[in-house]
Amino acid sequence: MLARLARIAELDRAGVEPRELVVELRALLDEATVWSRTEGGAAAERAVDDLRSSLRAAHDMIDG
């Protein structure tokens, strides 16, 4: 997940299209979901839920 976060930050700094960032964010959500199930705990579940909400908001902003 840390490598994915670094890639997202790098792409953001490079000024890629928002849709490209959403693709990476979706991949991060998938990785975070697996992590949450493996590590367990309420904090992990909240983190994934927060990420999912943020991704929805980003998608809504892009698609209008």
PDB file with SEQRES, HELIX, SHEET and CRYST1 records, atoms N, CA, C and O in Angstrom:
SEQRES   1 A   64  MET LEU ALA ARG LEU ALA ARG ILE ALA GLU LEU ASP ARG          
SEQRES   2 A   64  ALA GLY VAL GLU PRO ARG GLU LEU VAL VAL GLU LEU ARG          
SEQRES   3 A   64  ALA LEU LEU ASP GLU ALA THR VAL TRP SER ARG THR GLU          
SEQRES   4 A   64  GLY GLY ALA ALA ALA GLU ARG ALA VAL ASP ASP LEU ARG          
SEQRES   5 A   64  SER SER LEU ARG ALA ALA HIS ASP MET ILE ASP GLY              
HELIX    1 AA1 LEU A    2  ALA A   14  1                                  13    
HELIX    2 AA2 PRO A   18  GLU A   39  1                                  22    
HELIX    3 AA3 ALA A   42  ASP A   63  1                                  22    
CRYST1    1.000    1.000    1.000  90.00  90.00  90.00 P 1           1          
ATOM      1  N   MET A   1       0.817  -1.183   0.000  1.00  0.00           N  
ATOM      2  CA  MET A   1       0.000   0.000   0.000  1.00  0.00           C  
ATOM      3  C   MET A   1       0.865   1.252   0.000  1.00  0.00           C  
ATOM      4  O   MET A   1       0.514   2.255  -0.621  1.00  0.00           O  
ATOM      5  N   LEU A   2       1.982   1.195   0.688  1.00  0.00           N  
ATOM      6  CA  LEU A   2       2.856   2.371   0.722  1.00  0.00           C  
ATOM      7  C   LEU A   2       3.403   2.698  -0.657  1.00  0.00           C  
ATOM      8  O   LEU A   2       3.509   3.869  -1.021  1.00  0.00           O  
ATOM      9  N   ALA A   3       3.749   1.679  -1.422  1.00  0.00           N  
ATOM     10  CA  ALA A   3       4.235   1.913  -2.789  1.00  0.00           C  
ATOM     11  C   ALA A   3       3.131   2.538  -3.639  1.00  0.00           C  
ATOM     12  O   ALA A   3       3.391   3.429  -4.448  1.00  0.00           O  
ATOM     13  N   ARG A   4       1.915   2.072  -3.454  1.00  0.00           N  
ATOM     14  CA  ARG A   4       0.782   2.627  -4.211  1.00  0.00           C  
ATOM     15  C   ARG A   4       0.577   4.087  -3.841  1.00  0.00           C  
ATOM     16  O   ARG A   4       0.352   4.925  -4.715  1.00  0.00           O  
ATOM     17  N   LEU A   5       0.653   4.401  -2.540  1.00  0.00           N  
ATOM     18  CA  LEU A   5       0.511   5.798  -2.106  1.00  0.00           C  
ATOM     19  C   LEU A   5       1.596   6.683  -2.702  1.00  0.00           C  
ATOM     20  O   LEU A   5       1.330   7.813  -3.113  1.00  0.00           O  
ATOM     21  N   ALA A   6       2.811   6.169  -2.747  1.00  0.00           N  
ATOM     22  CA  ALA A   6       3.920   6.930  -3.338  1.00  0.00           C  
ATOM     23  C   ALA A   6       3.668   7.167  -4.822  1.00  0.00           C  
ATOM     24  O   ALA A   6       3.920   8.259  -5.331  1.00  0.00           O  
ATOM     25  N   ARG A   7       3.168   6.142  -5.518  1.00  0.00           N  
ATOM     26  CA  ARG A   7       2.861   6.290  -6.941  1.00  0.00           C  
ATOM     27  C   ARG A   7       1.771   7.329  -7.155  1.00  0.00           C  
ATOM     28  O   ARG A   7       1.869   8.144  -8.071  1.00  0.00           O  
ATOM     29  N   ILE A   8       0.743   7.313  -6.332  1.00  0.00           N  
ATOM     30  CA  ILE A   8      -0.340   8.294  -6.446  1.00  0.00           C  
ATOM     31  C   ILE A   8       0.207   9.710  -6.240  1.00  0.00           C  
ATOM     32  O   ILE A   8      -0.134  10.624  -6.991  1.00  0.00           O  
ATOM     33  N   ALA A   9       1.040   9.886  -5.238  1.00  0.00           N  
ATOM     34  CA  ALA A   9       1.637  11.198  -4.983  1.00  0.00           C  
ATOM     35  C   ALA A   9       2.491  11.641  -6.159  1.00  0.00           C  
ATOM     36  O   ALA A   9       2.461  12.808  -6.549  1.00  0.00           O  
ATOM     37  N   GLU A  10       3.251  10.715  -6.725  1.00  0.00           N  
ATOM     38  CA  GLU A  10       4.101  11.026  -7.881  1.00  0.00           C  
ATOM     39  C   GLU A  10       3.255  11.441  -9.087  1.00  0.00           C  
ATOM     40  O   GLU A  10       3.565  12.422  -9.763  1.00  0.00           O  
ATOM     41  N   LEU A  11       2.202  10.697  -9.347  1.00  0.00           N  
ATOM     42  CA  LEU A  11       1.317  11.029 -10.468  1.00  0.00           C  
ATOM     43  C   LEU A  11       0.642  12.379 -10.252  1.00  0.00           C  
ATOM     44  O   LEU A  11       0.483  13.160 -11.190  1.00  0.00           O  
ATOM     45  N   ASP A  12       0.247  12.644  -9.014  1.00  0.00           N  
ATOM     46  CA  ASP A  12      -0.388  13.925  -8.693  1.00  0.00           C  
ATOM     47  C   ASP A  12       0.575  15.078  -8.955  1.00  0.00           C  
ATOM     48  O   ASP A  12       0.198  16.089  -9.547  1.00  0.00           O  
ATOM     49  N   ARG A  13       1.816  14.919  -8.510  1.00  0.00           N  
ATOM     50  CA  ARG A  13       2.822  15.965  -8.742  1.00  0.00           C  
ATOM     51  C   ARG A  13       3.078  16.159 -10.230  1.00  0.00           C  
ATOM     52  O   ARG A  13       3.373  17.269 -10.670  1.00  0.00           O  
ATOM     53  N   ALA A  14       2.967  15.082 -11.006  1.00  0.00           N  
ATOM     54  CA  ALA A  14       3.206  15.161 -12.448  1.00  0.00           C  
ATOM     55  C   ALA A  14       2.021  15.786 -13.186  1.00  0.00           C  
ATOM     56  O   ALA A  14       2.123  16.110 -14.369  1.00  0.00           O  
ATOM     57  N   GLY A  15       0.906  15.953 -12.488  1.00  0.00           N  
ATOM     58  CA  GLY A  15      -0.247  16.614 -13.087  1.00  0.00           C  
ATOM     59  C   GLY A  15      -1.048  15.738 -14.037  1.00  0.00           C  
ATOM     60  O   GLY A  15      -1.613  16.232 -15.013  1.00  0.00           O  
ATOM     61  N   VAL A  16      -1.099  14.438 -13.756  1.00  0.00           N  
ATOM     62  CA  VAL A  16      -1.871  13.550 -14.625  1.00  0.00           C  
ATOM     63  C   VAL A  16      -3.356  13.864 -14.521  1.00  0.00           C  
ATOM     64  O   VAL A  16      -3.806  14.545 -13.599  1.00  0.00           O  
ATOM     65  N   GLU A  17      -4.095  13.355 -15.479  1.00  0.00           N  
ATOM     66  CA  GLU A  17      -5.543  13.539 -15.489  1.00  0.00           C  
ATOM     67  C   GLU A  17      -6.159  12.915 -14.233  1.00  0.00           C  
ATOM     68  O   GLU A  17      -5.698  11.876 -13.759  1.00  0.00           O  
ATOM     69  N   PRO A  18      -7.183  13.544 -13.709  1.00  0.00           N  
ATOM     70  CA  PRO A  18      -7.840  12.997 -12.512  1.00  0.00           C  
ATOM     71  C   PRO A  18      -8.304  11.547 -12.684  1.00  0.00           C  
ATOM     72  O   PRO A  18      -8.258  10.769 -11.732  1.00  0.00           O  
ATOM     73  N   ARG A  19      -8.741  11.186 -13.868  1.00  0.00           N  
ATOM     74  CA  ARG A  19      -9.200   9.807 -14.101  1.00  0.00           C  
ATOM     75  C   ARG A  19      -8.081   8.792 -13.857  1.00  0.00           C  
ATOM     76  O   ARG A  19      -8.325   7.689 -13.367  1.00  0.00           O  
ATOM     77  N   GLU A  20      -6.859   9.179 -14.204  1.00  0.00           N  
ATOM     78  CA  GLU A  20      -5.726   8.287 -13.950  1.00  0.00           C  
ATOM     79  C   GLU A  20      -5.503   8.102 -12.453  1.00  0.00           C  
ATOM     80  O   GLU A  20      -5.172   7.009 -11.994  1.00  0.00           O  
ATOM     81  N   LEU A  21      -5.685   9.170 -11.710  1.00  0.00           N  
ATOM     82  CA  LEU A  21      -5.559   9.067 -10.255  1.00  0.00           C  
ATOM     83  C   LEU A  21      -6.650   8.185  -9.667  1.00  0.00           C  
ATOM     84  O   LEU A  21      -6.402   7.434  -8.724  1.00  0.00           O  
ATOM     85  N   VAL A  22      -7.843   8.273 -10.212  1.00  0.00           N  
ATOM     86  CA  VAL A  22      -8.942   7.445  -9.712  1.00  0.00           C  
ATOM     87  C   VAL A  22      -8.634   5.966  -9.921  1.00  0.00           C  
ATOM     88  O   VAL A  22      -8.950   5.142  -9.063  1.00  0.00           O  
ATOM     89  N   VAL A  23      -8.025   5.625 -11.046  1.00  0.00           N  
ATOM     90  CA  VAL A  23      -7.635   4.231 -11.287  1.00  0.00           C  
ATOM     91  C   VAL A  23      -6.688   3.762 -10.187  1.00  0.00           C  
ATOM     92  O   VAL A  23      -6.847   2.666  -9.651  1.00  0.00           O  
ATOM     93  N   GLU A  24      -5.715   4.586  -9.855  1.00  0.00           N  
ATOM     94  CA  GLU A  24      -4.765   4.234  -8.795  1.00  0.00           C  
ATOM     95  C   GLU A  24      -5.448   4.188  -7.435  1.00  0.00           C  
ATOM     96  O   GLU A  24      -5.139   3.327  -6.611  1.00  0.00           O  
ATOM     97  N   LEU A  25      -6.365   5.100  -7.203  1.00  0.00           N  
ATOM     98  CA  LEU A  25      -7.086   5.101  -5.927  1.00  0.00           C  
ATOM     99  C   LEU A  25      -7.953   3.856  -5.775  1.00  0.00           C  
ATOM    100  O   LEU A  25      -8.080   3.310  -4.679  1.00  0.00           O  
ATOM    101  N   ARG A  26      -8.545   3.413  -6.871  1.00  0.00           N  
ATOM    102  CA  ARG A  26      -9.336   2.168  -6.808  1.00  0.00           C  
ATOM    103  C   ARG A  26      -8.436   0.982  -6.466  1.00  0.00           C  
ATOM    104  O   ARG A  26      -8.808   0.121  -5.670  1.00  0.00           O  
ATOM    105  N   ALA A  27      -7.254   0.945  -7.071  1.00  0.00           N  
ATOM    106  CA  ALA A  27      -6.304  -0.127  -6.762  1.00  0.00           C  
ATOM    107  C   ALA A  27      -5.895  -0.055  -5.293  1.00  0.00           C  
ATOM    108  O   ALA A  27      -5.770  -1.083  -4.627  1.00  0.00           O  
ATOM    109  N   LEU A  28      -5.688   1.160  -4.794  1.00  0.00           N  
ATOM    110  CA  LEU A  28      -5.356   1.339  -3.378  1.00  0.00           C  
ATOM    111  C   LEU A  28      -6.500   0.836  -2.502  1.00  0.00           C  
ATOM    112  O   LEU A  28      -6.260   0.194  -1.479  1.00  0.00           O  
ATOM    113  N   LEU A  29      -7.730   1.120  -2.890  1.00  0.00           N  
ATOM    114  CA  LEU A  29      -8.876   0.641  -2.126  1.00  0.00           C  
ATOM    115  C   LEU A  29      -8.900  -0.888  -2.083  1.00  0.00           C  
ATOM    116  O   LEU A  29      -9.175  -1.478  -1.038  1.00  0.00           O  
ATOM    117  N   ASP A  30      -8.615  -1.520  -3.207  1.00  0.00           N  
ATOM    118  CA  ASP A  30      -8.562  -2.988  -3.233  1.00  0.00           C  
ATOM    119  C   ASP A  30      -7.490  -3.506  -2.280  1.00  0.00           C  
ATOM    120  O   ASP A  30      -7.729  -4.441  -1.515  1.00  0.00           O  
ATOM    121  N   GLU A  31      -6.302  -2.890  -2.330  1.00  0.00           N  
ATOM    122  CA  GLU A  31      -5.213  -3.306  -1.447  1.00  0.00           C  
ATOM    123  C   GLU A  31      -5.562  -3.061   0.018  1.00  0.00           C  
ATOM    124  O   GLU A  31      -5.263  -3.881   0.885  1.00  0.00           O  
ATOM    125  N   ALA A  32      -6.195  -1.928   0.278  1.00  0.00           N  
ATOM    126  CA  ALA A  32      -6.569  -1.595   1.652  1.00  0.00           C  
ATOM    127  C   ALA A  32      -7.635  -2.551   2.182  1.00  0.00           C  
ATOM    128  O   ALA A  32      -7.636  -2.894   3.364  1.00  0.00           O  
ATOM    129  N   THR A  33      -8.532  -2.976   1.310  1.00  0.00           N  
ATOM    130  CA  THR A  33      -9.567  -3.923   1.722  1.00  0.00           C  
ATOM    131  C   THR A  33      -8.936  -5.252   2.130  1.00  0.00           C  
ATOM    132  O   THR A  33      -9.305  -5.830   3.152  1.00  0.00           O  
ATOM    133  N   VAL A  34      -7.997  -5.727   1.342  1.00  0.00           N  
ATOM    134  CA  VAL A  34      -7.290  -6.967   1.680  1.00  0.00           C  
ATOM    135  C   VAL A  34      -6.542  -6.792   2.999  1.00  0.00           C  
ATOM    136  O   VAL A  34      -6.593  -7.660   3.869  1.00  0.00           O  
ATOM    137  N   TRP A  35      -5.856  -5.678   3.138  1.00  0.00           N  
ATOM    138  CA  TRP A  35      -5.118  -5.399   4.375  1.00  0.00           C  
ATOM    139  C   TRP A  35      -6.061  -5.389   5.564  1.00  0.00           C  
ATOM    140  O   TRP A  35      -5.763  -5.970   6.607  1.00  0.00           O  
ATOM    141  N   SER A  36      -7.197  -4.728   5.406  1.00  0.00           N  
ATOM    142  CA  SER A  36      -8.155  -4.627   6.498  1.00  0.00           C  
ATOM    143  C   SER A  36      -8.641  -6.006   6.941  1.00  0.00           C  
ATOM    144  O   SER A  36      -8.765  -6.279   8.135  1.00  0.00           O  
ATOM    145  N   ARG A  37      -8.911  -6.857   5.978  1.00  0.00           N  
ATOM    146  CA  ARG A  37      -9.388  -8.202   6.309  1.00  0.00           C  
ATOM    147  C   ARG A  37      -8.291  -9.031   6.972  1.00  0.00           C  
ATOM    148  O   ARG A  37      -8.567  -9.861   7.838  1.00  0.00           O  
ATOM    149  N   THR A  38      -7.048  -8.799   6.561  1.00  0.00           N  
ATOM    150  CA  THR A  38      -5.921  -9.543   7.122  1.00  0.00           C  
ATOM    151  C   THR A  38      -5.591  -9.051   8.529  1.00  0.00           C  
ATOM    152  O   THR A  38      -5.434  -9.845   9.457  1.00  0.00           O  
ATOM    153  N   GLU A  39      -5.490  -7.738   8.671  1.00  0.00           N  
ATOM    154  CA  GLU A  39      -5.095  -7.147   9.948  1.00  0.00           C  
ATOM    155  C   GLU A  39      -6.266  -7.050  10.922  1.00  0.00           C  
ATOM    156  O   GLU A  39      -6.090  -7.116  12.138  1.00  0.00           O  
ATOM    157  N   GLY A  40      -7.453  -6.892  10.365  1.00  0.00           N  
ATOM    158  CA  GLY A  40      -8.650  -6.808  11.192  1.00  0.00           C  
ATOM    159  C   GLY A  40      -8.708  -5.550  12.027  1.00  0.00           C  
ATOM    160  O   GLY A  40      -7.858  -4.666  11.918  1.00  0.00           O  
ATOM    161  N   GLY A  41      -9.709  -5.487  12.847  1.00  0.00           N  
ATOM    162  CA  GLY A  41      -9.847  -4.372  13.768  1.00  0.00           C  
ATOM    163  C   GLY A  41     -10.718  -3.254  13.231  1.00  0.00           C  
ATOM    164  O   GLY A  41     -10.842  -3.051  12.023  1.00  0.00           O  
ATOM    165  N   ALA A  42     -11.308  -2.546  14.153  1.00  0.00           N  
ATOM    166  CA  ALA A  42     -12.211  -1.450  13.818  1.00  0.00           C  
ATOM    167  C   ALA A  42     -11.492  -0.308  13.114  1.00  0.00           C  
ATOM    168  O   ALA A  42     -12.043   0.300  12.197  1.00  0.00           O  
ATOM    169  N   ALA A  43     -10.272  -0.014  13.533  1.00  0.00           N  
ATOM    170  CA  ALA A  43      -9.533   1.089  12.914  1.00  0.00           C  
ATOM    171  C   ALA A  43      -9.258   0.803  11.442  1.00  0.00           C  
ATOM    172  O   ALA A  43      -9.349   1.701  10.605  1.00  0.00           O  
ATOM    173  N   ALA A  44      -8.925  -0.440  11.127  1.00  0.00           N  
ATOM    174  CA  ALA A  44      -8.673  -0.812   9.734  1.00  0.00           C  
ATOM    175  C   ALA A  44      -9.944  -0.678   8.910  1.00  0.00           C  
ATOM    176  O   ALA A  44      -9.909  -0.173   7.789  1.00  0.00           O  
ATOM    177  N   GLU A  45     -11.049  -1.121   9.450  1.00  0.00           N  
ATOM    178  CA  GLU A  45     -12.324  -1.015   8.738  1.00  0.00           C  
ATOM    179  C   GLU A  45     -12.714   0.435   8.509  1.00  0.00           C  
ATOM    180  O   GLU A  45     -13.207   0.783   7.437  1.00  0.00           O  
ATOM    181  N   ARG A  46     -12.497   1.283   9.509  1.00  0.00           N  
ATOM    182  CA  ARG A  46     -12.813   2.712   9.354  1.00  0.00           C  
ATOM    183  C   ARG A  46     -11.930   3.341   8.283  1.00  0.00           C  
ATOM    184  O   ARG A  46     -12.400   4.155   7.488  1.00  0.00           O  
ATOM    185  N   ALA A  47     -10.664   2.969   8.260  1.00  0.00           N  
ATOM    186  CA  ALA A  47      -9.753   3.520   7.262  1.00  0.00           C  
ATOM    187  C   ALA A  47     -10.214   3.163   5.856  1.00  0.00           C  
ATOM    188  O   ALA A  47     -10.198   4.011   4.964  1.00  0.00           O  
ATOM    189  N   VAL A  48     -10.621   1.920   5.653  1.00  0.00           N  
ATOM    190  CA  VAL A  48     -11.098   1.499   4.335  1.00  0.00           C  
ATOM    191  C   VAL A  48     -12.409   2.211   3.990  1.00  0.00           C  
ATOM    192  O   VAL A  48     -12.598   2.639   2.851  1.00  0.00           O  
ATOM    193  N   ASP A  49     -13.294   2.338   4.945  1.00  0.00           N  
ATOM    194  CA  ASP A  49     -14.552   3.051   4.703  1.00  0.00           C  
ATOM    195  C   ASP A  49     -14.296   4.511   4.339  1.00  0.00           C  
ATOM    196  O   ASP A  49     -14.944   5.056   3.446  1.00  0.00           O  
ATOM    197  N   ASP A  50     -13.349   5.142   5.034  1.00  0.00           N  
ATOM    198  CA  ASP A  50     -12.996   6.531   4.721  1.00  0.00           C  
ATOM    199  C   ASP A  50     -12.423   6.641   3.316  1.00  0.00           C  
ATOM    200  O   ASP A  50     -12.760   7.563   2.573  1.00  0.00           O  
ATOM    201  N   LEU A  51     -11.565   5.708   2.954  1.00  0.00           N  
ATOM    202  CA  LEU A  51     -10.985   5.712   1.615  1.00  0.00           C  
ATOM    203  C   LEU A  51     -12.075   5.506   0.566  1.00  0.00           C  
ATOM    204  O   LEU A  51     -12.081   6.181  -0.464  1.00  0.00           O  
ATOM    205  N   ARG A  52     -12.983   4.590   0.820  1.00  0.00           N  
ATOM    206  CA  ARG A  52     -14.086   4.331  -0.111  1.00  0.00           C  
ATOM    207  C   ARG A  52     -14.931   5.592  -0.294  1.00  0.00           C  
ATOM    208  O   ARG A  52     -15.305   5.921  -1.419  1.00  0.00           O  
ATOM    209  N   SER A  53     -15.234   6.294   0.783  1.00  0.00           N  
ATOM    210  CA  SER A  53     -16.009   7.533   0.701  1.00  0.00           C  
ATOM    211  C   SER A  53     -15.268   8.608  -0.081  1.00  0.00           C  
ATOM    212  O   SER A  53     -15.862   9.323  -0.888  1.00  0.00           O  
ATOM    213  N   SER A  54     -13.986   8.714   0.161  1.00  0.00           N  
ATOM    214  CA  SER A  54     -13.182   9.701  -0.562  1.00  0.00           C  
ATOM    215  C   SER A  54     -13.130   9.398  -2.043  1.00  0.00           C  
ATOM    216  O   SER A  54     -13.186  10.309  -2.869  1.00  0.00           O  
ATOM    217  N   LEU A  55     -13.024   8.124  -2.385  1.00  0.00           N  
ATOM    218  CA  LEU A  55     -12.992   7.735  -3.786  1.00  0.00           C  
ATOM    219  C   LEU A  55     -14.325   8.067  -4.460  1.00  0.00           C  
ATOM    220  O   LEU A  55     -14.346   8.565  -5.586  1.00  0.00           O  
ATOM    221  N   ARG A  56     -15.430   7.793  -3.774  1.00  0.00           N  
ATOM    222  CA  ARG A  56     -16.740   8.152  -4.330  1.00  0.00           C  
ATOM    223  C   ARG A  56     -16.838   9.658  -4.581  1.00  0.00           C  
ATOM    224  O   ARG A  56     -17.324  10.087  -5.628  1.00  0.00           O  
ATOM    225  N   ALA A  57     -16.378  10.452  -3.625  1.00  0.00           N  
ATOM    226  CA  ALA A  57     -16.425  11.900  -3.763  1.00  0.00           C  
ATOM    227  C   ALA A  57     -15.560  12.364  -4.938  1.00  0.00           C  
ATOM    228  O   ALA A  57     -15.968  13.236  -5.705  1.00  0.00           O  
ATOM    229  N   ALA A  58     -14.380  11.789  -5.077  1.00  0.00           N  
ATOM    230  CA  ALA A  58     -13.495  12.141  -6.193  1.00  0.00           C  
ATOM    231  C   ALA A  58     -14.142  11.767  -7.520  1.00  0.00           C  
ATOM    232  O   ALA A  58     -14.111  12.537  -8.480  1.00  0.00           O  
ATOM    233  N   HIS A  59     -14.719  10.595  -7.560  1.00  0.00           N  
ATOM    234  CA  HIS A  59     -15.376  10.136  -8.792  1.00  0.00           C  
ATOM    235  C   HIS A  59     -16.536  11.067  -9.149  1.00  0.00           C  
ATOM    236  O   HIS A  59     -16.706  11.420 -10.316  1.00  0.00           O  
ATOM    237  N   ASP A  60     -17.329  11.466  -8.161  1.00  0.00           N  
ATOM    238  CA  ASP A  60     -18.446  12.377  -8.398  1.00  0.00           C  
ATOM    239  C   ASP A  60     -17.969  13.727  -8.908  1.00  0.00           C  
ATOM    240  O   ASP A  60     -18.605  14.319  -9.780  1.00  0.00           O  
ATOM    241  N   MET A  61     -16.854  14.222  -8.374  1.00  0.00           N  
ATOM    242  CA  MET A  61     -16.316  15.504  -8.823  1.00  0.00           C  
ATOM    243  C   MET A  61     -15.843  15.422 -10.273  1.00  0.00           C  
ATOM    244  O   MET A  61     -16.032  16.361 -11.046  1.00  0.00           O  
ATOM    245  N   ILE A  62     -15.236  14.311 -10.636  1.00  0.00           N  
ATOM    246  CA  ILE A  62     -14.705  14.152 -11.988  1.00  0.00           C  
ATOM    247  C   ILE A  62     -15.834  13.998 -13.001  1.00  0.00           C  
ATOM    248  O   ILE A  62     -15.807  14.609 -14.069  1.00  0.00           O  
ATOM    249  N   ASP A  63     -16.815  13.190 -12.663  1.00  0.00           N  
ATOM    250  CA  ASP A  63     -17.903  12.911 -13.593  1.00  0.00           C  
ATOM    251  C   ASP A  63     -19.028  13.955 -13.539  1.00  0.00           C  
ATOM    252  O   ASP A  63     -19.955  13.940 -14.349  1.00  0.00           O  
ATOM    253  N   GLY A  64     -18.916  14.842 -12.579  1.00  0.00           N  
ATOM    254  CA  GLY A  64     -19.880  15.927 -12.488  1.00  0.00           C  
ATOM    255  C   GLY A  64     -21.166  15.503 -11.956  1.00  0.00           C  
ATOM    256  O   GLY A  64     -22.078  16.319 -11.824  1.00  0.00           O  
TER     257      GLY A  64                                                      
END                                                                             
